[in-house]
Amino acid sequence: MYTINEIVHNSPAYEEAVVLRYEILRKPLKLQFTQEQLDAEKDNYHLGLYNGEKLIAYLMLEPHADKKVKMKQVVVDAVWQGKGIGTRLVRDAEIFCRKKGFEWIYCHARDTAVPFYKKLEYAQIGDMFQEVTIPHYYFEKKL
C-alpha cells in the first residue's frame, strides 16, 4: 500500500529523504549537500511516497511569487524506478499545489528526465543549461 506524506524539515523522515536524495542524485555526480543548502529548505514543502514504512520516492516544493512553485529533487529509489512511482508522486504533488493556491509548477529537469516530464504534459521552455554540473531543461505546467 502506497501513501504520500508531508515530511517535516529536520525530522527523522527528512533525514531519510536526504539520504535517498544523496544516493540517487548527488553521489553519482560526486557532490555532497552542505548544511547551508539543507537549512535553506526549511520553508519548502517536502513530500514522500512510502511503501508501508519505507520511503521510496521524494520531492520538494519551493514556493515562489506569482502563485508559482518550483518542484525540486524529484527522486525515486533505484529499486522502484520504472514502476509509475514518480508519476504518482508528481501527480499528487500537483494536487497538493492546487490546494495550496499555486497556479503554476515548474522545474529544472535533468536531460535524462525530459521524457518523464513531457509524458506528464509539462511544457519545455528554452534551451539546455548547466546546473549541478550536468545538462538541464526548464519545464512548466499550468495547474
N, C-alpha and C positions, 0 to 999 in steps of 0.2 A: 504494500500500500504506500503510495507516494503522498507526501504532504509538503506544502510550501509554507515556511515560517519566516516572519521578520526576525532578523538577528540583531541583537543589541551590541553596539560598538564596545569593544574591550571585554566582552563576556567570554566564557569558555567556548561557546559556539562560534564567536567571531574569530577566536584564535585558531579553531579548527578550520575555518574558512581561509584564513591567511596561509595555513599550511597547504591546503588544496591549491590555492592561487599560486603559491610559490612553486609547487611541484609541476604544475601543468604550464603555467605562463612565464614564470621568471627563470627557473632553473635551466631550461633549455637555452636561454639567452645569456646564461652566466650572470644574471642580475639578482640583487637582493632588494628587499624592502628596507627603507630607512625608517627609523622611529618617527621622523617628521612626516613622511608620507602616510604612515598609518594613523598618526594623530590627526592629520588633515581630513580623515574620513569620518570623523565623529558626527558631523551634521548630515551625513548621507543616509539613505535607506539601504539596508542590506537584506537580501532575500536568499534563503537557502532552500533547496529542494532535497528532501530526505526520503530514503527508502528505509522505513522503520525508524531507527535511531541514527542511521548513518547518513551524513551529509554527502550527497553525490553530485550536487551542482550548486552554483552560487552566481549571483551578480549584484552589482552595486548601482544605485541610482543617485546621481548628484543633481539636486535642484538648481535651476538657473532662472534668470529673469524671463519675462515674457511668456510665462507658463510653459517653459521648456525644461526637459530633464535629460541629463546625459547618462546613458547606460554604459557601465564600465566593468572591466574584469569579469566578463562572462566566461565561466569555466565549468566544464563537466569532467568528472573523474574519468580517467582513461578507460576503465573497465565498462563504463556506461555510455561512452560516446557511440553515436550512430544508432541509438535506440529511441530517438524522439524526446529525450530528456531536456536537451537545450531548447527545443521548440516549445515544449510545455512551460518551461521556466520563463522564457521571453514572453509568451502569450499571457501568462499570469501576471508578469511584471507590467505589461501594457494595461491590463485591467486595474491593477493596483494604482498605476499612474493616473488613469482616468478618474478613479475615485478620489485621488488627492487633488484633482483640479488641473492637472497638466494637460496641455493640448498637443504638444509635440514631444517626440522622443528621438534622440539622435545618439550616434556612437561613432567612434573611430575604430573601424574593423580591420583586423589583420587581413592581408591578402588571401590567406588560406580560408578565411571565414566569409568571403564575398558571396559564394553561392548560398550559404546559410541565410544571410540577411536578404538576399534577393528572393529566396523562397518565401520568406516571411513578409514580403511586399514592402521592404524598405527601399527608398529611392537613393541611388548612388549620386552624390553631388561632387563635381570637381575631379581633380586628378589625384594620383597617388602622392602620398607624402610619407616622410620617415618619422616614426615615433618609437621609442624604446628600441632603437637600432634596426627596425625592420619596416617594410612597406605597410602602409595603412591607407584606408579609404574612408571618407565621410559618408555616412548613411543617415537618413532621417525618415520619419513616418508621422503622419497626422493621426492622432489618437481619436 
